Amino acid sequence: MGLDATSAEMTFLLVMLHTGTMFAVIACFRSSWRVSFFRSAAAFRQAAARSIGATAVTGVVGLALLEVLKRAAGGRT
């Protein structure tokens, strides 16, 4: 399409699209999230612990994969 993905205008467009998507998801799922995650302090703590755990596992796997890819590329990255 001939668009420069690194231009300031394109970056602004992408940020606005992602922000709009985020607000649409929040609006769509707010009632089910309220029931699932905010019904009690224990439910919130459990959801927060799972989110933190998933983030940590993703970080470890990502760093390991990065090292594998660096070694496969012969240290060129």
N, C-alpha and C positions, 0 to 999 in steps of 0.2 A: 504494500500500500504506500510505500515511500515515506513512512513516518519515522522520525528520529526518536527512538525510545529514551534517549539520554537528554532530550531537551527539557527545559523547565516547564513548558506548557504540558508536555506529555506526563511528566512526573506529577504535576498538579492534578491532571485528569485521573491518573491511576490512584492517587491518594483519595480523591473525592469518590471514585467508584467503590473503593474498598470501605470507605467510611459509610457510604450509603448502604452497602451490603451489610455491614455490621449493625447499623440501626434497624434495618429490615429484619434481621435475624432476632435481635433483641425484642422488637415489637411482636414478632410472630410467636416466639416461644416464652415470653415473660410469665404467662400464667402457669405453664407446666414447670418452668424453672422454680417459680415460687413454691409450688407444691413439693417438688423433688429436693431442692437444696436449702430452702429457707423455712421449712416447717418446724425445725428445732435446731438448737445449737449443735447437737450431736450430728445431725444430718449434714450441717454445713461443715463441721470439722472433718467428717469423713470425705466429703466431696473435695475439700481443700487438700487433704492429705493425698487423695488419689491423683489430683491434678499435679501436685508437687512431685509425687513419685513418677508419674508419667513423663513429666518434663525432665527429671533427672535421668531416667532411662533413655529418653530420646537424645539427650546431650551426650551420654556415654557412647551410645551406638553411633551417633554422628561423628564424634571425635575418632572412634575406632575406624569407621569407614573412611574418614579423611586420611588417616595414617596409611591405611591399605592402599588407597588411591595414589597417595604421594609415592609410596614405595613401588607401586606398579608403573608409575610414570618415570621412575628412575630419578626421583628428586628434582624434576624439572619444574615443579610448582612451588 
